Amino acid sequence: MAYVDTIPALTKEYTFWCKAQGLKCIDAMELIHEDELTRPQNAWVVQFIERWEAAWDRELDAEDAALQECWHREGGE
């Protein structure tokens, strides 16, 4: 099974990375616009944002599936 990013794991990774880079640990989108990042740092943050959005979408999909399952079990259509 392939490793799947989770929001808690990504949060820890981002916090660690920001500290290691000597950057403020603020929202990644804000970091791109507020700080002067090096090209490698900017590339890392852009990729991180893509991973975060994918994890967020998976989380929302899982919540939606759970709600649908509950709906069907409780006599919904």
N, C-alpha and C positions, 0 to 999 in steps of 0.2 A: 504494500500500500504506500502510495506517495505521501510525503509530508504535506499537510494542509495548514496554511496560516490561519490562526484564530486571532480574534481581536485582543484577548489578553496577551498572547505571545507577541503579537506585533507591537503592542504598547510597551512591553518590556524591552524588546529589541530597539525600538525608537528612542526610548529614554536612555538606554545604554549608549547608543550611537551618538546621540546629541552630546552627552557628557564626554565621551571619548574624543569628539571633534571640537570640544570647547564651545559649543553653541547653546543658546537658550533652548530649552525644551518647550517650544510653543507649537501650535498647530502647524503641521507640515506645509500647508498651503501658505500660511503666514510667513513661515521660515523662508520659503522661496522668494517671497516678495520683500521681506523686511531686511534680511541679512545679505551680505555680499558673500555668496558661497563660491567655492572653487568649482570648476567644471565637474570634477569627480563627485563632489558633495551634491551639487545640483542634480546630477544624473542619479545618484543614490536616492535622493528624496523623491524624484519623479517616479522611479521604479517602486519605491516604498508606497507612494500614494496609490499606484495601480494595484499593488498587493492588498492594501487596506480596503480599497473599494471592492475588490473581488471577495474578500473575506466578509465585508459588510453585506454584500449581495447574497452570499451563501447563508449568512445568519438570518437575513430577512426571509429568504426562501424556506429555510428550516422552520421558522416561526409560522409562516403561512401554511406550510404542510401540516404542522401540528394543529393549527386552528381548524383546518379542513377536516382532519381526522376526528377531532373533537366534535365538530359540527355533525359529521356523519354518524358518530356513535350516539349522539344525543337526539337523533331523530330529525335532523335537518335534511334538506333536499340533496 
